[in-house]
């Protein structure tokens, strides 16, 4: 499941940033997590890349994502698009619920590595 989520994120990034005849100058962002829909439809962090920006900032698998940069998150796709659209080098403010307690975590956005064509 985790590799499927990673493949989906990379596919979205490729479509948004590398498709077509003209490449975008801005690379997509990543915070080093995979998300999934929980049984109640909420966005849940399913995996955190070891030593990635989210892990260093304190996000954990099982955290429920409530918002990103002040925008309420209602779907995995919406959250992935918010992160992919974030400028590498910026900081994403991710509000999560863990153990019933809300918290805001500031996560550095890194450039999503995408394999070069050819």
N, C-alpha and C positions, 0 to 999 in steps of 0.2 A: 504494500500500500504506500509506504514512504517513497519508494522509487517511482511509483505512478504519480504521486503528488509532485515530485521534483521534475518529472518529465512534463507534467502539465504546466508548471511554472515556467520552465524553459521554453515550451512551445508558445505560451502567451508572450513571453519576452521576444522570441524570434518574430512572431507575427506583428507585434507592436513596434519593434525597433529595427528589424532587419529585412522585413519583407518589401517587395516592390523594387523598383529600379533605383530608388534613392535611399541611402542609409541616413538615419538620424545621427546627429553629432553627439547627442546626450545618451550615455549608456543607461540601461535600466538599473534600478537599485535593488538591493537585497538586504535583509536583516538576518538571514540564516535560519529560517524556520519553515516548516510545512504546516499547513492548516487543513482541517477537515470539518465537516458539519457534524455536530453532535446529534444525539437522538431527538433533542428538542429543537433542532434547527440552528442552534447557536454555533458560532465559529470557535473552534477549539484548536489550540496548538497541539499538533500530533507528534511533532519531532522538532528538536532544536539541534542545530549543527554544533558539534563539540568545538569549543574555542571560537565559535562564530560571534558576531556582534550581539545577537540576542542572548546567547549563553553568558557572555561577559557582562551584559546589562542585568541579568537575573531572571529572564523569562524562562519558563519551564513547560515541558509537555504537560498537558492537562489544564493550563491556564485558559480561561474563556475570554476571548477578545471582545471588548465592548466598543472601543473606538480607536481611531488612528488619527493623530493630528487634529483632534476635535471633531472629526466626522464619525457619526455612529456607523458601526459595521453590522450589516445584516446578512452578508453572504461571503463565502470563501472567495468567490471571484472578485467581489468588490474590494475585499482586503488585499488580495494579491495585486489588483490594479493600483491601489493606493501606494503599496510598497514599490512596485515596479516603476511607478511614475515619480517616486521621490528622487531627488537629486543626490547622487553619491557624494559623500562628504557632509551631508546635512544630518540632522537628528530627527528620528521619528518618535513622537510621543504616543506610546501604545498604552491604552487603558485596558487593564485586564481584571478579571475576578478570579481570585485564588482562595479556596477554602471559605467562600462566602464574603471575603473582604476585597473591596475594589482597591486597586493601586495603579499608579501611572509610572511607566518605565520609559526612560529616555534611551533609545537604541540608535547607535551610529549606523547610518545607511552606507553600505559599501557597494561597489560596482559589481553587478552580476556578471560573472565570467560566462561568455558565450563562445563556443568553438567557432573559429574562422571558417569560412567557406573554402571548399577545395581541398 
